[in-house]
Amino acid sequence: MKHKSLIIYLVITTVLSAGFIVLMKFVGQKGFFLAQFYMLGPAIAAIITRAFFYENKFKDANLKIGKPKYYLQFWAIASGITVLSYVIFTLLGAISWDFTGQSFLDNLAKQLASTGQDINKNLPPGFTPQMMLWLFFIGGLTIFNLFPGIITGFGEEFGWRGFMFPQLYKIKPWVAFIIGGLIWYAWHIPLVLLFPQTYGYTLWQTMLNVVTLAIGSICTFTFLAYVYIKTENIFVTSVAHITLNNSARSFAYFAIVQNQLLANIGLTITMLIVVAVLFYSKKLKVFEEYFKKKCDTDRGC
């Protein structure tokens, strides 16, 4: 069967994801920690598929340490993307700033209090909430992207960009970018539905939000696919991915969301700019070059 391994990968990912969602739903709000295991599903599915259903096994998995300069380069680029997104959020009026971080700490204290915990008592002696905040802010921009960040990033990247993307590209390039991005977007939806946020959207706002997030996902998927193909290294891609997540979270400690829809639009605008820069600088030609090289060396291409 043509594309057998791709189909098997998607089936295994679906089964694993559904299992985690059911388990999280059964446990309730306390099961939010299981979301971390949900993120490992794509990598688990890719490992099983490569081991038992894929002709090349792990030969083209790009499991190597790679060049140190790539880690630094794409950490810096991913961090820069986050800075750009927050500039756009500010210009759109999607957020306001609280550089003391007190608003975040107050909300955190309320959340802990609702579970019977005290934010001050949970900290080591002499360690204040403000110190904790700055530790996580700096860590989210730096060391947390290596550990445990590279592990959680690998959980997605080894499956989505490391396996699914090349298989979809063999069908058609547009399938790899657009359908791949939409599959990746759809995979995230259950987590949003499981732990919903109430924003009071009207029907048209909901529809606009869905379309906006879908376009943003395709653009982000394209950027991370570029990192993977450019570096031919799954670990660099994992660091780039988790840096996007961690740096956004770090800045969020000091930002108060005024309009979530505008924030989502701002993020999509950011990623559209990133893809446009890659396109007009002809960086996206790396895909054609990479897969042509693969086609020349792989049997039966």
C-alpha positions as CSV (number, residue, x, y, z in Angstrom):
1,M,0.0,0.0,0.0
2,K,1.3,3.4,-1.0
3,H,2.1,5.7,2.0
4,K,1.4,2.8,4.3
5,S,3.9,4.0,7.0
6,L,2.3,7.5,7.0
7,I,-1.2,6.1,7.5
8,I,0.0,3.8,10.2
9,Y,1.8,6.7,11.9
10,L,-1.4,8.8,11.9
11,V,-3.5,5.9,13.2
12,I,-1.2,5.2,16.1
13,T,-1.0,8.9,16.9
14,T,-4.7,9.2,16.9
15,V,-5.2,6.1,19.2
16,L,-2.5,7.3,21.6
17,S,-3.9,10.9,21.7
18,A,-7.5,9.6,22.2
19,G,-6.3,7.4,25.1
20,F,-4.6,10.3,26.8
21,I,-7.6,12.6,26.3
22,V,-10.0,10.0,27.7
23,L,-7.7,9.5,30.7
24,M,-7.4,13.3,31.3
25,K,-11.1,13.7,31.0
26,F,-11.6,10.9,33.6
27,V,-9.1,12.4,36.1
28,G,-10.5,15.9,35.6
29,Q,-8.6,19.2,36.2
30,K,-6.0,17.4,38.3
31,G,-5.1,15.4,35.2
32,F,-3.6,18.5,33.5
33,F,-0.1,17.1,34.2
34,L,-0.9,14.3,31.7
35,A,-0.8,16.9,28.9
36,Q,3.0,16.5,29.0
37,F,2.6,12.8,28.2
38,Y,0.1,13.8,25.4
39,M,2.9,15.8,23.8
40,L,5.1,12.6,23.7
41,G,2.5,10.8,21.6
42,P,3.8,11.8,18.2
43,A,7.3,10.6,19.0
44,I,6.1,7.3,20.4
45,A,4.0,6.8,17.3
46,A,7.0,7.6,15.0
47,I,9.3,5.2,17.0
48,I,6.8,2.4,16.6
49,T,6.2,3.1,12.9
50,R,9.9,3.4,12.1
51,A,10.7,0.2,14.0
52,F,8.1,-2.0,12.5
53,F,6.4,-0.5,9.4
54,Y,9.0,1.8,7.7
55,E,11.6,0.5,5.2
56,N,14.4,2.9,6.2
57,K,13.8,2.4,9.9
58,F,15.8,5.1,11.7
59,K,18.4,5.8,8.9
60,D,16.8,9.1,7.9
61,A,15.7,10.1,11.4
62,N,18.5,12.7,11.7
63,L,19.3,11.6,15.2
64,K,22.6,13.3,15.7
65,I,24.1,16.0,17.9
66,G,24.7,18.3,15.0
67,K,26.5,21.6,14.8
68,P,26.5,23.7,18.0
69,K,26.1,26.9,15.9
70,Y,22.7,25.7,14.8
71,Y,21.4,25.4,18.4
72,L,22.5,29.0,19.2
73,Q,21.3,30.3,15.8
74,F,17.8,28.9,16.0
75,W,17.4,29.6,19.8
76,A,18.1,33.2,19.0
77,I,15.7,33.3,16.0
78,A,13.0,31.6,18.0
79,S,13.5,34.1,20.8
80,G,13.4,36.9,18.3
81,I,10.1,35.7,16.9
82,T,8.6,35.8,20.4
83,V,9.9,39.4,20.9
84,L,8.3,40.3,17.6
85,S,5.0,38.7,18.6
86,Y,4.9,40.7,21.8
87,V,5.6,43.9,20.0
88,I,2.7,43.2,17.7
89,F,0.5,42.2,20.7
90,T,1.3,45.6,22.2
91,L,0.6,47.6,19.0
92,L,-2.7,45.8,18.5
93,G,-3.7,46.5,22.1
94,A,-4.1,42.8,22.8
95,I,-2.0,43.1,26.0
96,S,-1.0,45.5,28.6
97,W,2.3,45.3,30.6
98,D,2.9,44.8,34.3
99,F,6.6,44.7,34.6
100,T,6.4,43.8,38.3
101,G,4.8,40.5,37.5
102,Q,2.4,41.1,40.5
103,S,-0.7,40.4,38.4
104,F,0.6,37.0,37.5
105,L,1.6,36.2,41.0
106,D,-1.8,37.3,42.4
107,N,-3.6,35.0,39.9
108,L,-1.2,32.1,40.7
109,A,-1.8,32.6,44.4
110,K,-5.6,32.5,43.8
111,Q,-5.3,29.3,41.8
112,L,-3.2,27.6,44.5
113,A,-5.5,28.8,47.2
114,S,-8.5,27.2,45.5
115,T,-6.7,23.9,45.9
116,G,-5.8,24.6,49.6
117,Q,-2.2,25.6,48.9
118,D,-0.2,28.7,50.0
119,I,2.2,30.1,47.4
120,N,4.6,31.3,50.1
121,K,4.6,28.0,52.1
122,N,5.4,26.0,48.9
123,L,8.7,27.9,48.4
124,P,12.1,27.1,50.0
125,P,13.0,29.3,53.0
126,G,14.1,32.7,52.1
127,F,12.8,32.3,48.5
128,T,10.1,34.9,47.6
129,P,7.5,34.6,44.8
130,Q,9.2,37.4,43.0
131,M,12.5,35.5,43.0
132,M,10.7,32.4,41.7
133,L,9.2,34.5,38.9
134,W,12.5,35.9,37.8
135,L,14.1,32.4,38.0
136,F,11.4,31.0,35.7
137,F,11.6,34.0,33.4
138,I,15.3,33.7,32.9
139,G,15.2,29.9,32.8
140,G,12.4,30.0,30.2
141,L,14.7,32.0,27.9
142,T,17.8,29.9,28.5
143,I,18.4,26.6,30.3
144,F,14.9,25.3,30.4
145,N,15.1,25.0,26.6
146,L,17.8,22.4,26.9
147,F,16.4,20.5,29.9
148,P,13.7,19.4,30.1
149,G,12.8,21.4,27.0
150,I,14.6,19.3,24.4
151,I,12.7,16.2,25.6
152,T,9.3,17.8,25.4
153,G,10.2,19.4,22.1
154,F,11.4,16.0,20.8
155,G,8.0,14.5,21.7
156,E,6.4,16.5,18.9
157,E,9.2,17.1,16.5
158,F,10.3,13.5,16.1
159,G,6.8,12.7,14.9
160,W,5.4,15.8,13.1
161,R,8.5,17.2,11.4
162,G,10.8,14.3,11.7
163,F,8.5,11.7,10.2
164,M,5.1,13.0,9.0
165,F,6.4,16.1,7.1
166,P,8.8,14.2,4.8
167,Q,6.2,11.6,4.0
168,L,3.6,14.3,3.1
169,Y,6.2,16.1,1.0
170,K,6.5,13.0,-1.1
171,I,2.9,13.3,-2.0
172,K,3.0,17.1,-2.9
173,P,4.9,20.0,-1.3
174,W,1.6,21.9,-0.6
175,V,0.2,18.8,1.1
176,A,3.2,18.8,3.4
177,F,2.8,22.4,4.4
178,I,-0.9,23.0,4.4
179,I,-2.4,19.6,5.3
180,G,0.5,18.9,7.6
181,G,-0.1,22.2,9.4
182,L,-3.8,21.5,9.7
183,I,-3.2,18.1,11.1
184,W,-0.9,19.6,13.6
185,Y,-3.5,22.2,14.5
186,A,-6.2,19.6,14.9
187,W,-4.0,17.6,17.2
188,H,-3.9,20.5,19.6
189,I,-7.6,21.1,19.7
190,P,-8.6,18.4,22.2
191,L,-6.4,20.0,24.8
192,V,-8.2,23.3,24.4
193,L,-11.6,21.6,24.5
194,L,-10.6,19.6,27.6
195,F,-9.4,22.6,29.5
196,P,-11.5,25.4,27.9
197,Q,-11.1,29.1,28.4
198,T,-14.2,31.2,28.3
199,Y,-13.7,34.4,26.3
200,G,-17.3,35.1,25.5
201,Y,-16.8,35.0,21.7
202,T,-19.7,35.6,19.4
203,L,-20.2,33.1,16.5
204,W,-18.2,35.2,14.0
205,Q,-15.4,35.8,16.5
206,T,-15.2,32.0,17.1
207,M,-15.0,31.4,13.4
208,L,-12.4,34.1,12.9
209,N,-10.4,32.7,15.8
210,V,-10.5,29.2,14.3
211,V,-9.4,30.4,10.9
212,T,-6.7,32.6,12.5
213,L,-5.2,29.8,14.6
214,A,-5.3,27.4,11.6
215,I,-3.3,29.9,9.4
216,G,-0.9,30.5,12.3
217,S,-0.4,26.8,12.8
218,I,0.4,26.3,9.1
219,C,2.9,29.1,9.3
220,T,4.5,27.8,12.5
221,F,4.6,24.3,11.0
222,T,6.4,25.7,8.0
223,F,9.0,27.5,10.1
224,L,9.7,24.4,12.2
225,A,9.9,22.2,9.0
226,Y,12.4,24.7,7.7
227,V,14.5,24.4,10.8
228,Y,14.4,20.6,10.5
229,I,15.3,20.5,6.8
230,K,17.9,23.3,7.0
231,T,19.8,21.6,9.9
232,E,18.9,18.0,9.1
233,N,18.8,17.6,12.9
234,I,15.7,16.7,15.0
235,F,17.3,18.0,18.3
236,V,17.9,21.5,16.9
237,T,14.3,21.6,15.8
238,S,13.2,20.5,19.2
239,V,15.1,23.3,20.8
240,A,13.7,25.9,18.4
241,H,10.1,24.6,19.1
242,I,10.4,24.6,22.9
243,T,12.1,28.0,22.8
244,L,9.1,29.4,21.0
245,N,6.9,28.0,23.8
246,N,9.1,28.8,26.8
247,S,10.0,32.3,25.7
248,A,6.4,33.2,25.1
249,R,5.5,31.9,28.5
250,S,8.3,33.9,30.1
251,F,7.1,37.2,28.6
252,A,3.5,36.2,29.6
253,Y,4.5,36.6,33.3
254,F,4.6,40.4,32.7
255,A,1.8,40.7,30.2
256,I,-2.0,41.0,30.9
257,V,-4.2,39.8,28.1
258,Q,-6.8,42.4,27.2
259,N,-8.2,40.6,24.1
260,Q,-7.3,37.0,23.4
261,L,-8.7,37.1,19.8
262,L,-6.4,40.1,19.0
263,A,-3.5,38.2,20.6
264,N,-4.2,35.2,18.4
265,I,-4.4,37.5,15.3
266,G,-1.1,39.1,16.4
267,L,0.6,35.7,16.7
268,T,-0.6,34.7,13.2
269,I,0.6,38.0,11.8
270,T,4.0,37.3,13.4
271,M,4.3,33.9,11.8
272,L,3.1,35.2,8.5
273,I,6.0,37.7,8.6
274,V,8.4,34.9,9.4
275,V,7.3,32.8,6.5
276,A,7.3,35.8,4.2
277,V,10.9,36.6,5.2
278,L,11.9,32.9,4.5
279,F,10.1,33.1,1.1
280,Y,11.4,36.4,-0.2
281,S,15.0,35.6,1.0
282,K,14.7,32.3,-1.0
283,K,15.4,30.3,2.2
284,L,12.5,27.9,1.4
285,K,14.5,26.6,-1.6
286,V,16.2,24.4,0.9
287,F,13.2,22.0,0.8
288,E,13.6,21.4,-3.0
289,E,17.3,20.9,-2.6
290,Y,16.9,18.5,0.3
291,F,14.3,16.3,-1.2
292,K,16.0,16.3,-4.6
293,K,19.1,15.0,-2.8
294,K,17.1,12.4,-1.0
295,C,15.4,11.4,-4.3
296,D,18.8,10.9,-5.9
297,T,20.1,8.7,-3.1
298,D,17.0,6.8,-2.1
299,R,16.1,3.6,-3.9
300,G,13.0,3.7,-6.0
301,C,12.4,7.5,-5.9
